[in-house]
């Protein structure tokens, strides 16, 4: 899988791509992630990519030319172009599973006051990671890249994400490790029993209880 991220702040991704699971996935060639500074596609002498909005108002707006030129330069018949914006469809685990099947993703990070509205004519999908405002699309791009990459075959063990939160609209079950008794807080006896049938039953029950207690909206 190939992911191209169009951004004005490429250095924000340095640590993200060079740590933990992301680094291992890239080193194994299970995913290719390219960070592209779309400022290089500016047609202005000073590499300007934004300008004041028509009609007045605060802030600066990203111009069409550099972003559209960058999109068209990297886009192929296998590409899905995603604009990261608060106005987009709210991102979910279901979407992560769907996007991991795409051969080539182009993630477009905004900044400043926003995009020239006409840029929306050159993207396939708009995504938001939640109902709040960030200074740019870089963190959402990391969120989406991470959530998709971990689902790619060979990146982590399949059993590690089979029963995770949001699979089947349920939250994850509680997990424990040693010691069995920490300051009087004990691991449930069923997990120490060695009876895997009972353990699996308990885990399913706890998934349902967790969801009812913490995210009842998922059951609706």
Protein Blocks (a to p, Z undefined) as FASTA:
>chain_A
ZZddddfblmlmmmmmmgcjllmmmmnopaccddddfklmpcbfnlpabdcdehiaedjd
ddfklmmmmmmmmpcfkbccddddfkbccddfklmmmmmmpmbdcddddehjbdcfklmm
mcfbdcdfbjcddfbfklmmmmmmmmmmmmpghiacfklmmmgghiahiacdddddddfb
eghiacdfklmnopaklmmmmmmmmmmmmmmmmmmmlmZZ
